[in-house]
């Protein structure tokens, strides 16, 4: 297909979506395609509502793709005595890992090193990881203490100087960008109409109530409008910006905390993550992720423009310095950083430092009837969708509850399958001599589930698409075409940063970006 033809296809697809968004009146318009907005759209659509969702950038283009990539109970919450929260997180974690997204959520052993003179003793940490495991009903085994030698085998860079013992427990991790895209797809499969790179320029009102929005398609510049019975503001760090569109006198409702991360190459692979106590309450993570080591995070109040957030030299210094508490210096060479990123936590307004602020979801209603949702965490994102649904039922001015049914408690994300089984299929379902490299097959299976078979079909039709995007990574060119045609990718960063792992591995060379742009249509 020529570049011109690809451009026409993308333009036609977006035109059809815009036409659908302007047809009739939606029950709910969700502004913001991060994980909060996407979860709300998915849940409301399952409840029988006609739902539209738009985002001014890419889906999960900001905070939702800048997390620590964890699906976890929150070991540190035990420090503050919040046992109930940990238990709730564990229940949701088990559901994601076993029923909703076992193809995307992966088990990961975690180690907590206990050093002489450190903030915690061995007995206390041993009891802590045992309680943590008990709250998960020992679904991933029992928390225990390891010897430094045992721990070093799992985490080769573990600093052993002054190391007294190591507490071990289990949690899970995921690729947040892939989880988000799969959730967008789940919402669309359920009936939601979604469009990224579509910016709200003003809100529509009827007799003082917010009843939709006027938008501009940032890809082609087309302007269009959406009518809705109710509008949900799920714009994350921009939540107060949209609130001021509704009410110019609206005061701040949230505060922001910046979390920065580094991604490093390591001399050898790690088989366990480290939870490194920095002080009595704060920890730093070192997590094997996508063939690299993910370090972070920071937690500092941010008052600038959310669009300008990024990693600065002081963030790098802090992250490497905190990691050095538990990791040997040769593993913390700044020259081995392949990627860095920062996101903004949205926290309830109030006194005190951001590190002590509650990680809770807050739903409020503005003067014009617009609902705003802010805060929360990845592990409980489905619960947030259910919370928003209950708030929709309470809006008496717009009786959506009359048109809603109770959604199913557990609905899997698209692609649900055993990654091992999909890997096997990908390897054996091709003619001898043209089989996928096992590393590529495993990568596709663990990032797409059984949708990886659709990517394999692209390779069968066009064998050149089976080539690796970069020889040092497992992503292949067929993923770019799949992202373009099936996952709403429009820009090079949509593909390389959020649909594949090319950027986080530090492999998005000028040549890779040029070829990706060609496949996207120029």
MARVEXKOL-793190 format. One record per residue (C-alpha): residue number from 0; x, y, z. Coordinates in Angstrom, 3 decimals. Layout:
BEGIN
site seq NUM&east X&north Y&up Z
...
This chain:
BEGIN
site seq 0&east 0.000&north 0.000&up 0.000
site seq 1&east 1.333&north 3.434&up -0.889
site seq 2&east 1.886&north 6.200&up 1.656
site seq 3&east -0.987&north 8.163&up 0.126
site seq 4&east -3.320&north 5.179&up 0.417
site seq 5&east -2.357&north 4.657&up 4.068
site seq 6&east -3.004&north 8.314&up 4.804
site seq 7&east -6.419&north 8.032&up 3.168
site seq 8&east -7.238&north 4.924&up 5.226
site seq 9&east -6.321&north 6.647&up 8.508
site seq 10&east -8.203&north 9.784&up 7.507
site seq 11&east -11.269&north 7.760&up 6.511
site seq 12&east -11.259&north 5.812&up 9.772
site seq 13&east -11.054&north 8.998&up 11.837
site seq 14&east -13.756&north 10.613&up 9.688
site seq 15&east -16.098&north 7.678&up 10.322
site seq 16&east -15.435&north 7.917&up 14.052
site seq 17&east -16.093&north 11.667&up 14.060
site seq 18&east -19.359&north 11.073&up 12.214
site seq 19&east -20.416&north 8.526&up 14.824
site seq 20&east -19.464&north 10.906&up 17.645
site seq 21&east -21.705&north 13.612&up 16.187
site seq 22&east -24.678&north 11.248&up 15.740
site seq 23&east -27.422&north 11.695&up 18.313
site seq 24&east -26.845&north 12.178&up 22.031
site seq 25&east -24.560&north 9.981&up 24.105
site seq 26&east -25.460&north 8.999&up 27.631
site seq 27&east -21.906&north 9.703&up 28.767
site seq 28&east -18.999&north 11.607&up 27.281
site seq 29&east -15.688&north 10.746&up 28.952
site seq 30&east -13.003&north 13.368&up 28.446
site seq 31&east -9.618&north 11.770&up 29.085
site seq 32&east -8.344&north 8.441&up 27.794
site seq 33&east -6.014&north 7.551&up 30.632
site seq 34&east -6.730&north 4.508&up 32.694
site seq 35&east -9.398&north 6.225&up 34.839
site seq 36&east -11.367&north 7.453&up 31.852
site seq 37&east -10.935&north 4.207&up 29.959
site seq 38&east -12.059&north 2.116&up 32.923
site seq 39&east -15.115&north 4.341&up 33.392
site seq 40&east -15.965&north 4.116&up 29.682
site seq 41&east -15.540&north 0.318&up 29.684
site seq 42&east -17.680&north -0.165&up 32.782
site seq 43&east -20.424&north 2.249&up 31.713
site seq 44&east -20.653&north 0.610&up 28.289
site seq 45&east -20.994&north -2.800&up 29.934
site seq 46&east -23.855&north -1.324&up 31.959
site seq 47&east -25.725&north -0.531&up 28.745
site seq 48&east -24.960&north 3.162&up 28.303
site seq 49&east -24.027&north 4.777&up 25.002
site seq 50&east -20.540&north 6.095&up 25.719
site seq 51&east -18.032&north 8.303&up 23.908
site seq 52&east -14.423&north 8.790&up 25.024
site seq 53&east -11.909&north 11.318&up 23.687
site seq 54&east -8.373&north 12.334&up 24.584
site seq 55&east -6.390&north 15.359&up 23.449
site seq 56&east -3.299&north 13.186&up 23.064
site seq 57&east -2.813&north 9.453&up 22.797
site seq 58&east -4.630&north 6.985&up 24.996
site seq 59&east -2.596&north 6.603&up 28.213
site seq 60&east -0.226&north 9.159&up 26.745
site seq 61&east 0.632&north 10.806&up 30.068
site seq 62&east 0.475&north 9.504&up 33.648
site seq 63&east -1.089&north 6.141&up 32.814
site seq 64&east 1.970&north 5.063&up 30.808
site seq 65&east 4.447&north 6.541&up 33.296
site seq 66&east 3.819&north 4.286&up 36.288
site seq 67&east 6.106&north 1.843&up 38.094
site seq 68&east 4.447&north -0.948&up 36.045
site seq 69&east 3.232&north -2.739&up 39.181
site seq 70&east 0.024&north -4.581&up 39.986
site seq 71&east 0.544&north -4.944&up 43.704
site seq 72&east -0.977&north -4.940&up 47.150
site seq 73&east 1.258&north -2.163&up 48.416
site seq 74&east 3.660&north -3.541&up 50.999
site seq 75&east 4.492&north -0.053&up 52.270
site seq 76&east 0.834&north 0.562&up 53.201
site seq 77&east 1.316&north -1.900&up 56.056
site seq 78&east 3.683&north 0.676&up 57.560
site seq 79&east 0.762&north 3.054&up 57.993
site seq 80&east -1.515&north 0.323&up 59.337
site seq 81&east -3.805&north 0.318&up 56.288
site seq 82&east -4.403&north -3.424&up 56.325
site seq 83&east -7.841&north -3.128&up 54.711
site seq 84&east -6.415&north -1.306&up 51.682
site seq 85&east -3.718&north -3.937&up 51.220
site seq 86&east -6.305&north -6.729&up 51.387
site seq 87&east -8.516&north -4.953&up 48.814
site seq 88&east -5.533&north -4.421&up 46.519
site seq 89&east -4.620&north -8.093&up 46.784
site seq 90&east -8.127&north -9.200&up 45.795
site seq 91&east -8.031&north -7.019&up 42.698
site seq 92&east -4.480&north -8.105&up 41.891
site seq 93&east -5.509&north -11.772&up 42.017
site seq 94&east -8.466&north -11.097&up 39.734
site seq 95&east -6.318&north -9.302&up 37.160
site seq 96&east -3.635&north -11.982&up 37.233
site seq 97&east -5.980&north -14.954&up 37.046
site seq 98&east -9.216&north -13.932&up 35.294
site seq 99&east -8.970&north -10.541&up 33.579
site seq 100&east -5.477&north -10.297&up 32.095
site seq 101&east -3.238&north -13.293&up 32.850
site seq 102&east -1.701&north -12.725&up 29.405
site seq 103&east -0.567&north -9.226&up 30.433
site seq 104&east 0.019&north -9.397&up 34.210
site seq 105&east 3.110&north -11.354&up 35.236
site seq 106&east 4.236&north -12.791&up 38.557
site seq 107&east 7.428&north -11.270&up 39.960
site seq 108&east 9.402&north -12.210&up 43.116
site seq 109&east 10.348&north -9.192&up 45.253
site seq 110&east 13.207&north -8.935&up 47.729
site seq 111&east 13.591&north -6.457&up 50.600
site seq 112&east 17.235&north -6.176&up 51.730
site seq 113&east 17.772&north -5.564&up 55.451
site seq 114&east 21.052&north -3.782&up 56.235
site seq 115&east 22.836&north -3.068&up 59.477
site seq 116&east 21.747&north 0.359&up 60.651
site seq 117&east 18.834&north 0.391&up 58.199
site seq 118&east 15.323&north 1.620&up 58.959
site seq 119&east 13.927&north -1.884&up 59.517
site seq 120&east 15.091&north -5.004&up 61.333
site seq 121&east 15.045&north -8.538&up 59.969
site seq 122&east 12.367&north -9.733&up 62.411
site seq 123&east 10.071&north -6.826&up 61.539
site seq 124&east 10.484&north -7.321&up 57.773
site seq 125&east 10.006&north -11.059&up 58.106
site seq 126&east 6.741&north -10.498&up 59.954
site seq 127&east 5.735&north -7.866&up 57.412
site seq 128&east 6.145&north -10.050&up 54.347
site seq 129&east 4.396&north -12.931&up 56.142
site seq 130&east 1.398&north -10.674&up 56.889
site seq 131&east 1.497&north -9.366&up 53.314
site seq 132&east 1.362&north -12.922&up 51.982
site seq 133&east -1.423&north -13.819&up 54.417
site seq 134&east -3.535&north -10.895&up 53.183
site seq 135&east -3.234&north -12.353&up 49.674
site seq 136&east -4.425&north -15.709&up 51.074
site seq 137&east -0.935&north -17.065&up 50.280
site seq 138&east -1.939&north -17.115&up 46.619
site seq 139&east 1.685&north -16.590&up 45.573
site seq 140&east 3.349&north -18.525&up 48.351
site seq 141&east 4.503&north -17.497&up 51.775
site seq 142&east 6.709&north -14.516&up 52.566
site seq 143&east 10.028&north -15.631&up 54.046
site seq 144&east 13.595&north -14.649&up 54.811
site seq 145&east 16.447&north -15.539&up 52.428
site seq 146&east 20.175&north -15.570&up 52.943
site seq 147&east 22.244&north -12.966&up 51.068
site seq 148&east 23.680&north -15.735&up 48.873
site seq 149&east 20.210&north -16.963&up 47.886
site seq 150&east 19.061&north -13.430&up 47.134
site seq 151&east 22.154&north -12.610&up 45.060
site seq 152&east 21.298&north -15.451&up 42.680
site seq 153&east 17.947&north -13.780&up 41.939
site seq 154&east 19.171&north -10.170&up 41.854
site seq 155&east 22.826&north -10.193&up 40.719
site seq 156&east 23.367&north -6.508&up 41.487
site seq 157&east 22.265&north -6.757&up 45.132
site seq 158&east 24.702&north -4.937&up 47.432
site seq 159&east 25.854&north -7.421&up 50.080
site seq 160&east 28.019&north -5.100&up 52.195
site seq 161&east 26.311&north -4.842&up 55.590
site seq 162&east 23.459&north -7.055&up 54.386
site seq 163&east 21.969&north -8.990&up 57.309
site seq 164&east 19.121&north -10.819&up 55.584
site seq 165&east 16.579&north -10.480&up 52.780
site seq 166&east 12.790&north -10.668&up 53.090
site seq 167&east 11.071&north -12.216&up 50.057
site seq 168&east 7.472&north -11.868&up 48.885
site seq 169&east 5.529&north -11.972&up 45.611
site seq 170&east 3.724&north -9.365&up 43.517
site seq 171&east 2.926&north -8.748&up 39.861
site seq 172&east 3.960&north -6.381&up 37.085
site seq 173&east 2.677&north -5.370&up 33.654
site seq 174&east 3.380&north -3.128&up 30.699
site seq 175&east 1.046&north -0.247&up 31.555
site seq 176&east 0.845&north 1.045&up 27.971
site seq 177&east -0.231&north -2.351&up 26.637
site seq 178&east -2.736&north -2.814&up 29.484
site seq 179&east -4.220&north 0.585&up 28.685
site seq 180&east -4.533&north -0.078&up 24.953
site seq 181&east -6.156&north -3.443&up 25.625
site seq 182&east -8.640&north -1.759&up 27.966
site seq 183&east -9.464&north 0.842&up 25.307
site seq 184&east -10.058&north -2.034&up 22.920
site seq 185&east -12.294&north -3.740&up 25.490
site seq 186&east -14.348&north -0.549&up 25.816
site seq 187&east -14.626&north -0.228&up 22.031
site seq 188&east -15.552&north -3.921&up 21.675
site seq 189&east -18.309&north -3.340&up 24.245
site seq 190&east -19.677&north -0.456&up 22.157
site seq 191&east -17.881&north 2.718&up 23.230
site seq 192&east -16.914&north 5.180&up 20.479
site seq 193&east -13.347&north 6.341&up 21.081
site seq 194&east -11.010&north 8.865&up 19.478
site seq 195&east -7.544&north 9.976&up 20.498
site seq 196&east -5.745&north 13.192&up 19.467
site seq 197&east -9.076&north 15.039&up 19.760
site seq 198&east -8.915&north 18.149&up 21.940
site seq 199&east -11.842&north 19.704&up 23.800
site seq 200&east -11.868&north 23.427&up 22.968
site seq 201&east -15.082&north 24.298&up 24.833
site seq 202&east -17.939&north 22.720&up 26.724
site seq 203&east -21.515&north 22.750&up 25.486
site seq 204&east -24.224&north 23.849&up 27.921
site seq 205&east -28.014&north 23.701&up 27.978
site seq 206&east -29.826&north 25.850&up 30.547
site seq 207&east -26.680&north 26.031&up 32.648
site seq 208&east -25.856&north 22.317&up 32.516
site seq 209&east -22.859&north 20.845&up 30.683
site seq 210&east -24.272&north 18.741&up 27.850
site seq 211&east -21.321&north 17.960&up 25.621
site seq 212&east -18.196&north 19.457&up 24.117
site seq 213&east -16.786&north 21.045&up 20.991
site seq 214&east -13.560&north 19.480&up 19.785
site seq 215&east -10.773&north 19.789&up 17.265
site seq 216&east -9.211&north 16.749&up 15.639
site seq 217&east -5.486&north 17.411&up 16.095
site seq 218&east -4.623&north 15.069&up 13.223
site seq 219&east -6.526&north 16.803&up 10.437
site seq 220&east -7.758&north 19.957&up 12.127
site seq 221&east -11.455&north 19.109&up 11.675
site seq 222&east -13.834&north 20.629&up 14.231
site seq 223&east -16.845&north 18.727&up 15.521
site seq 224&east -19.136&north 18.504&up 18.517
site seq 225&east -20.463&north 15.793&up 20.823
site seq 226&east -23.774&north 15.974&up 22.682
site seq 227&east -24.133&north 14.008&up 25.905
site seq 228&east -26.519&north 13.736&up 28.819
site seq 229&east -23.570&north 13.776&up 31.191
site seq 230&east -19.864&north 14.636&up 30.859
site seq 231&east -17.151&north 12.955&up 32.930
site seq 232&east -13.889&north 14.837&up 33.385
site seq 233&east -11.145&north 12.213&up 33.679
site seq 234&east -8.251&north 14.317&up 32.432
site seq 235&east -5.798&north 13.444&up 35.208
site seq 236&east -3.330&north 16.288&up 35.831
site seq 237&east -5.538&north 18.564&up 33.693
site seq 238&east -8.682&north 17.916&up 35.759
site seq 239&east -8.813&north 21.483&up 37.095
site seq 240&east -8.261&north 22.934&up 33.604
site seq 241&east -11.506&north 21.338&up 32.408
site seq 242&east -13.272&north 22.286&up 35.652
site seq 243&east -12.433&north 25.923&up 34.922
site seq 244&east -14.002&north 25.555&up 31.459
site seq 245&east -17.189&north 24.669&up 33.320
site seq 246&east -16.761&north 27.314&up 36.021
site seq 247&east -14.039&north 29.973&up 35.642
site seq 248&east -14.203&north 30.550&up 39.409
site seq 249&east -13.501&north 26.910&up 40.284
site seq 250&east -10.636&north 26.598&up 42.745
site seq 251&east -7.940&north 23.895&up 42.765
site seq 252&east -9.260&north 20.465&up 43.690
site seq 253&east -6.073&north 18.381&up 43.479
site seq 254&east -2.324&north 18.624&up 43.837
site seq 255&east 0.288&north 16.877&up 41.738
site seq 256&east 3.286&north 14.760&up 42.656
site seq 257&east 5.985&north 13.927&up 40.123
site seq 258&east 7.225&north 10.374&up 39.871
site seq 259&east 10.358&north 9.902&up 37.745
site seq 260&east 11.871&north 6.591&up 36.598
site seq 261&east 15.022&north 5.398&up 34.841
site seq 262&east 15.429&north 2.353&up 32.583
site seq 263&east 18.919&north 0.790&up 32.504
site seq 264&east 20.757&north -1.999&up 30.735
site seq 265&east 22.212&north -4.633&up 33.067
site seq 266&east 25.200&north -6.964&up 32.521
site seq 267&east 22.996&north -10.003&up 33.155
site seq 268&east 19.261&north -10.590&up 33.592
site seq 269&east 17.586&north -10.302&up 36.994
site seq 270&east 14.986&north -12.828&up 38.142
site seq 271&east 13.642&north -10.787&up 41.067
site seq 272&east 12.891&north -7.166&up 41.890
site seq 273&east 14.176&north -5.174&up 44.850
site seq 274&east 12.089&north -3.084&up 47.231
site seq 275&east 14.767&north -0.925&up 48.833
site seq 276&east 13.820&north 0.894&up 52.067
site seq 277&east 15.046&north 4.489&up 51.796
site seq 278&east 13.732&north 5.573&up 55.179
site seq 279&east 11.034&north 4.440&up 57.560
site seq 280&east 8.230&north 5.022&up 55.043
site seq 281&east 9.682&north 5.476&up 51.556
site seq 282&east 11.007&north 2.730&up 49.302
site seq 283&east 12.778&north 2.668&up 45.947
site seq 284&east 12.135&north -0.064&up 43.377
site seq 285&east 14.530&north -1.899&up 41.069
site seq 286&east 12.400&north -4.057&up 38.792
site seq 287&east 13.410&north -6.259&up 35.855
site seq 288&east 11.163&north -5.063&up 33.029
site seq 289&east 11.218&north -5.531&up 29.252
site seq 290&east 14.794&north -6.839&up 29.311
site seq 291&east 15.995&north -3.835&up 31.300
site seq 292&east 16.055&north -2.682&up 34.935
site seq 293&east 13.446&north -0.096&up 35.962
site seq 294&east 14.476&north 2.207&up 38.817
site seq 295&east 12.332&north 4.685&up 40.742
site seq 296&east 10.441&north 6.501&up 41.834
site seq 297&east 10.527&north 10.086&up 43.101
site seq 298&east 7.654&north 11.713&up 44.964
site seq 299&east 7.820&north 15.515&up 44.932
site seq 300&east 5.124&north 18.150&up 44.629
site seq 301&east 4.808&north 19.539&up 41.101
site seq 302&east 3.285&north 22.939&up 40.380
site seq 303&east 4.243&north 23.506&up 36.734
site seq 304&east 2.382&north 22.847&up 33.482
site seq 305&east 1.597&north 19.107&up 33.317
site seq 306&east 2.630&north 19.132&up 29.650
site seq 307&east 6.166&north 20.116&up 30.654
site seq 308&east 6.843&north 17.357&up 33.179
site seq 309&east 10.053&north 15.439&up 32.537
site seq 310&east 13.134&north 13.925&up 34.108
site seq 311&east 15.755&north 16.475&up 35.201
site seq 312&east 19.344&north 15.864&up 36.406
site seq 313&east 18.327&north 16.072&up 40.074
site seq 314&east 15.818&north 13.239&up 39.486
site seq 315&east 18.543&north 11.054&up 37.992
site seq 316&east 20.840&north 11.815&up 40.921
site seq 317&east 18.130&north 11.023&up 43.454
site seq 318&east 17.030&north 7.772&up 41.810
site seq 319&east 20.582&north 6.441&up 41.400
site seq 320&east 21.480&north 7.565&up 44.932
site seq 321&east 18.494&north 5.805&up 46.501
site seq 322&east 19.091&north 2.698&up 44.409
site seq 323&east 22.709&north 2.613&up 45.641
site seq 324&east 21.399&north 1.739&up 49.104
site seq 325&east 20.703&north -1.761&up 47.811
site seq 326&east 22.538&north -2.100&up 44.460
site seq 327&east 26.241&north -2.322&up 43.669
site seq 328&east 27.738&north 0.730&up 41.930
site seq 329&east 28.676&north -1.031&up 38.621
site seq 330&east 24.947&north -1.638&up 38.017
site seq 331&east 24.150&north 2.069&up 38.392
site seq 332&east 26.218&north 3.536&up 35.565
site seq 333&east 24.301&north 6.535&up 34.215
site seq 334&east 25.676&north 5.806&up 30.732
site seq 335&east 23.570&north 2.624&up 30.718
site seq 336&east 20.287&north 4.526&up 31.020
site seq 337&east 18.314&north 3.744&up 27.859
site seq 338&east 15.214&north 5.742&up 28.714
site seq 339&east 13.738&north 7.946&up 31.427
site seq 340&east 10.209&north 9.125&up 32.014
site seq 341&east 8.117&north 11.025&up 34.529
site seq 342&east 4.422&north 11.087&up 35.333
site seq 343&east 2.188&north 13.049&up 37.682
site seq 344&east 0.208&north 11.471&up 40.485
site seq 345&east -3.088&north 13.235&up 41.039
site seq 346&east -3.652&north 13.542&up 44.791
site seq 347&east -6.470&north 15.035&up 46.871
site seq 348&east -5.843&north 18.607&up 47.932
site seq 349&east -4.824&north 19.206&up 51.533
site seq 350&east -1.947&north 19.843&up 53.917
site seq 351&east 1.197&north 17.782&up 54.372
site seq 352&east 3.733&north 16.320&up 51.985
site seq 353&east 2.742&north 14.462&up 48.845
site seq 354&east 4.397&north 11.239&up 50.013
site seq 355&east 1.927&north 11.020&up 52.913
site seq 356&east -1.163&north 11.979&up 50.868
site seq 357&east -3.786&north 9.287&up 50.358
site seq 358&east -3.773&north 7.476&up 47.008
site seq 359&east -7.547&north 7.555&up 46.742
site seq 360&east -10.075&north 8.306&up 44.033
site seq 361&east -12.199&north 11.423&up 44.430
site seq 362&east -15.396&north 12.058&up 42.431
site seq 363&east -16.937&north 15.527&up 42.521
site seq 364&east -19.669&north 17.415&up 40.667
site seq 365&east -19.323&north 20.953&up 39.341
site seq 366&east -21.723&north 23.844&up 39.097
site seq 367&east -22.756&north 22.808&up 35.589
site seq 368&east -23.292&north 19.168&up 36.521
site seq 369&east -20.037&north 17.816&up 35.086
site seq 370&east -18.532&north 14.977&up 37.107
site seq 371&east -14.787&north 14.983&up 37.728
site seq 372&east -12.811&north 11.915&up 38.785
site seq 373&east -9.216&north 12.075&up 39.936
site seq 374&east -6.658&north 9.934&up 41.738
site seq 375&east -6.295&north 6.208&up 42.221
site seq 376&east -3.829&north 3.553&up 41.143
site seq 377&east -3.385&north 0.983&up 38.405
site seq 378&east -4.027&north -2.064&up 40.589
site seq 379&east -7.579&north -0.964&up 41.380
site seq 380&east -8.488&north 0.600&up 38.060
site seq 381&east -11.485&north -1.712&up 37.534
site seq 382&east -12.757&north -0.806&up 40.998
site seq 383&east -12.502&north 2.867&up 40.023
site seq 384&east -14.713&north 2.171&up 37.015
site seq 385&east -17.320&north 0.600&up 39.308
site seq 386&east -17.047&north 3.561&up 41.697
site seq 387&east -17.753&north 5.987&up 38.870
site seq 388&east -20.712&north 3.868&up 37.773
site seq 389&east -22.252&north 4.169&up 41.242
site seq 390&east -21.774&north 7.941&up 41.117
site seq 391&east -23.565&north 8.030&up 37.754
site seq 392&east -26.551&north 6.330&up 39.375
site seq 393&east -26.730&north 9.119&up 41.982
site seq 394&east -27.019&north 12.024&up 39.516
site seq 395&east -30.682&north 12.895&up 39.906
site seq 396&east -30.685&north 15.651&up 37.266
site seq 397&east -29.791&north 13.053&up 34.632
site seq 398&east -31.444&north 9.733&up 35.527
site seq 399&east -28.914&north 7.438&up 33.887
site seq 400&east -29.614&north 4.787&up 36.501
site seq 401&east -32.934&north 4.046&up 34.817
site seq 402&east -31.065&north 2.959&up 31.684
site seq 403&east -28.303&north 0.969&up 33.390
site seq 404&east -27.949&north -2.684&up 34.231
site seq 405&east -25.436&north -4.267&up 36.562
site seq 406&east -22.324&north -5.166&up 34.547
site seq 407&east -20.670&north -8.541&up 34.913
site seq 408&east -18.268&north -8.619&up 37.833
site seq 409&east -15.399&north -10.026&up 35.776
site seq 410&east -14.870&north -9.442&up 32.058
site seq 411&east -11.491&north -10.423&up 30.580
site seq 412&east -9.447&north -8.100&up 28.452
site seq 413&east -9.090&north -8.944&up 24.749
site seq 414&east -6.514&north -11.583&up 23.925
site seq 415&east -7.117&north -13.710&up 27.024
site seq 416&east -4.985&north -16.839&up 26.639
site seq 417&east -2.044&north -18.656&up 28.128
site seq 418&east 1.126&north -16.906&up 26.878
site seq 419&east 2.886&north -20.278&up 26.860
site seq 420&east 0.225&north -21.788&up 24.609
site seq 421&east 0.247&north -18.792&up 22.249
site seq 422&east 4.036&north -18.881&up 22.069
site seq 423&east 3.918&north -22.545&up 21.085
site seq 424&east 1.293&north -21.870&up 18.419
site seq 425&east 3.279&north -18.988&up 16.947
site seq 426&east 6.343&north -21.177&up 16.627
site seq 427&east 4.723&north -24.294&up 15.156
site seq 428&east 2.048&north -22.656&up 12.950
site seq 429&east 4.586&north -21.609&up 10.325
site seq 430&east 6.398&north -23.513&up 7.623
site seq 431&east 9.836&north -24.878&up 8.570
site seq 432&east 12.480&north -22.302&up 7.762
site seq 433&east 10.069&north -19.382&up 8.250
site seq 434&east 9.158&north -19.901&up 11.915
site seq 435&east 9.178&north -16.952&up 14.263
site seq 436&east 12.173&north -16.599&up 16.511
site seq 437&east 11.144&north -18.007&up 19.958
site seq 438&east 12.083&north -14.694&up 21.621
site seq 439&east 9.816&north -12.788&up 19.226
site seq 440&east 7.037&north -15.335&up 19.662
site seq 441&east 7.212&north -15.058&up 23.451
site seq 442&east 7.244&north -11.280&up 23.269
site seq 443&east 4.121&north -11.178&up 21.103
site seq 444&east 2.294&north -13.713&up 23.269
site seq 445&east 2.995&north -11.818&up 26.499
site seq 446&east 1.975&north -8.429&up 25.068
site seq 447&east -1.041&north -9.361&up 22.930
site seq 448&east -2.269&north -12.742&up 24.148
site seq 449&east -4.045&north -14.613&up 21.377
site seq 450&east -4.278&north -11.398&up 19.336
site seq 451&east -0.668&north -12.205&up 18.505
site seq 452&east -2.110&north -14.646&up 15.970
site seq 453&east -3.442&north -11.651&up 14.018
site seq 454&east 0.069&north -10.182&up 13.947
site seq 455&east 1.417&north -13.535&up 12.736
site seq 456&east -1.166&north -13.450&up 9.938
site seq 457&east 0.236&north -10.084&up 8.812
site seq 458&east 3.666&north -11.692&up 8.600
site seq 459&east 2.320&north -14.615&up 6.576
site seq 460&east 0.820&north -12.173&up 4.069
site seq 461&east 3.873&north -9.875&up 4.010
site seq 462&east 6.979&north -11.747&up 5.214
site seq 463&east 9.061&north -8.548&up 5.404
site seq 464&east 6.894&north -7.478&up 8.338
site seq 465&east 8.407&north -10.328&up 10.351
site seq 466&east 11.750&north -8.543&up 10.526
site seq 467&east 12.740&north -7.011&up 13.840
site seq 468&east 12.331&north -3.258&up 14.132
site seq 469&east 15.795&north -3.191&up 15.721
site seq 470&east 18.139&north -6.190&up 15.930
site seq 471&east 18.573&north -5.714&up 19.697
site seq 472&east 14.854&north -5.909&up 20.493
site seq 473&east 11.998&north -8.417&up 20.018
site seq 474&east 9.451&north -6.057&up 18.383
site seq 475&east 8.709&north -6.632&up 14.678
site seq 476&east 7.382&north -4.384&up 11.910
site seq 477&east 4.028&north -6.181&up 11.827
site seq 478&east 3.310&north -4.620&up 15.229
site seq 479&east 3.531&north -1.164&up 13.649
site seq 480&east 0.933&north -2.086&up 11.045
site seq 481&east -1.249&north -3.684&up 13.738
site seq 482&east -0.947&north -0.552&up 15.902
site seq 483&east -1.916&north 1.622&up 12.960
site seq 484&east -4.874&north -0.434&up 11.819
site seq 485&east -6.193&north -1.912&up 15.078
site seq 486&east -4.916&north 0.176&up 17.983
site seq 487&east -5.509&north 3.840&up 17.037
site seq 488&east -1.789&north 4.665&up 16.642
site seq 489&east -1.301&north 7.928&up 14.750
site seq 490&east 2.164&north 9.236&up 15.621
site seq 491&east 5.582&north 7.618&up 15.753
site seq 492&east 5.599&north 7.919&up 19.559
site seq 493&east 2.177&north 6.275&up 19.748
site seq 494&east 3.818&north 3.224&up 18.190
site seq 495&east 7.366&north 3.172&up 19.511
site seq 496&east 6.654&north 4.412&up 23.046
site seq 497&east 3.204&north 2.971&up 23.833
site seq 498&east 2.298&north 0.134&up 21.427
site seq 499&east 5.748&north -1.495&up 21.349
site seq 500&east 8.802&north -1.530&up 23.633
site seq 501&east 11.224&north 0.059&up 21.158
site seq 502&east 11.621&north 3.410&up 22.920
site seq 503&east 11.916&north 2.075&up 26.467
site seq 504&east 14.742&north -0.167&up 25.275
site seq 505&east 16.536&north 2.836&up 23.791
site seq 506&east 16.218&north 1.492&up 20.248
site seq 507&east 14.236&north 4.228&up 18.485
site seq 508&east 17.028&north 5.328&up 16.165
site seq 509&east 16.444&north 7.928&up 13.423
site seq 510&east 16.202&north 5.123&up 10.877
site seq 511&east 13.629&north 3.258&up 12.999
site seq 512&east 11.570&north 6.420&up 13.387
site seq 513&east 11.753&north 7.174&up 9.645
site seq 514&east 10.580&north 3.691&up 8.695
site seq 515&east 7.801&north 3.802&up 11.319
site seq 516&east 6.582&north 7.126&up 9.941
site seq 517&east 6.501&north 5.628&up 6.452
site seq 518&east 4.325&north 2.750&up 7.649
site seq 519&east 2.016&north 5.193&up 9.420
site seq 520&east 1.570&north 7.112&up 6.204
site seq 521&east 3.971&north 10.001&up 6.403
